[in-house]
Amino acid sequence: MCGIIGRIGDGDAIDALITGLENLEYRGYDSAGVAVQNGAGIKVQKRSGKVDALKESIERGRLRGELGIGHTRWSTHGPPTDENAHPHTDSTTDVAVVHNGIIENYAALRERLSEAGHEFTSDTDTEVVPHLIQHYLDEGVESEMAFRRAIEQLEGSYAIAAICHGEPVIYAARQGSPLVVGLDGDGYYLASDVPAFLEYTDTVVYLQDGDVAILRSNGLRITDLEGTAVSRDRKTVDWDSEETGKGEFDHYMLKEITEQPTSLAQAIEGRFDAEEGRVHFEEFDRGSFADVDQVLLVACGTSYHAAMYGSVALRRAGVNASAMLANEYSLSAPPVDERTLVVAVTQSGETADTLGALRRANEQGAPTLAVTNVVGSTAAREADERLFIRAGPEIGVAATKTFSSQAVVLTLLAHRIARDATGFSTLGIEEISAELERLPSRVDEVLADSGAEAIARRYPDERSYFFIGRGLGYPVALEGALKFKEITYEHAEGFASGELKHGPLALVTPETPVFAIFTGREDEKTLKNAEEAATRGAPIVAICPDGHQAADVADAQLRIPETHPTLAGLLATVQLQLVSYHAADLLNRAIDKPRNLAKSVTVE
Ligand code: M6R
């Protein structure tokens, strides 16, 4: 949460800062601001609201600068006001700072600084940082050392960038929140995430926890907190800046839903031999999982639903497996040992809750694996092993294509782990294989003739929306409900279909449409559950192939092509994503930036 951008190099920094903020807006959109340095000193411009508001004010004010830092905010301390917007400065505006994360000891630092005469103007934890730097500058400490000393005082998580009056330098430090440096021929970029500067360069250096970076227009130096040089590799990112644009679409979400034939093809490419029904991951040698007795998947939100999907596939393959919410893991971590594989499922690889669970598992001595979309992310670095879902950049706050890619990669992994660990897999990959190959074209079929918009129009403004499914349909139902509530702001709940009669049925009325997912496995039971809701007056929308008996019984149908039961849930997911999208569009919601949310949740 919160996006940081910095630019130092030839030319005016403003354009790169604004582009960076626009590209990072998915990380938070409560306020935006920049601080630039020019002949007249440090100039700060910031506004509550979206980057557009800031952009207008900058154009009016003709702000220019040789170097600068910027920030887009997801509020943690203090409401989204102009005063709480970053950058924050000391009282003299000699130091400007942007920050992502939480400074846990800010109250004590603020009290100490206030006693020493510093005056604070915001409610944020961040504001202590420029005051701390200023405190050391006032003592005559030179700026790099003043920055280090300030950073040493901080407890909590942070990615921080700072500039000081008269110094042609950007200082940066990271502990627990992501930061990456981009290098082009003319200078350097600093950002929370690569898409911020991808249209300028794809050459990057990922900073690691404990790193301090000193960016000058003609050089980058990285040290630890004490000042000892550390070496970090340059990498080339294989994402294309075209991929991070909206193209012809009104919303990133729709673009990303539509990209699923490609993202799924990329997820399985080279990992699967349809003729032999064999799963092959170049990341893992044969027998890599031979010592695995059980698998524990940890994740949050949509990734948790994908983890549930993976856990069902693992159990069907013959491996003891369960999925757990990452934020619950640290409080009630089950006993694990060197034979428990802990899999952290995280699109961004930066979710604080998931990283917390991953770190806990590392401490417990369990082998760990990160299943993520982002090469170079913290999860990818901190896990013992990593497996990439290759979905390409996802910008919409609502996760769509990454869910289907996570689910399919975890399904392949389930087969592979079972083979290594037990000698055989009962997942039936041989029967799935032909359908797996066809999965991208099946998704194309759904996209070409979805009917989801008509369903969204048919059930506007209901009291609540229910989603039910069993087996692999259950995580799909949960994901359908999460997507619906997060972008429409309407109440929606997902249930295991068998659970309806154990309580939720009391809520069912003619104003609670029930979306029932039929995967082709135990469908008669799901149909019975849907009928129990229909008897209480609920309209039923069946997500099933043509000719399915549910289509006759239901009030409406969302069509999916016939496929293997292990994959049917992924086609149903695409339909449910489209229903949510169209329902939110009819309600004129901020689809790509739903209220109160952010793409990457880097606080616990
Ligand atoms: O980056 P991650 O996959 O770790 O993010 C976890 C959740 O915050 C995320 O899946 C969230 O639930 C989705 N953006 C909702 O659509």
Residues whose N, C-alpha, C, O or C-beta is under 5 A from the ligand:
A	BS01	M6R	C300 G301 T302 S303 V345 T346 Q347 S348 G349 T351 T354 V397 A398 A399 K599 V601
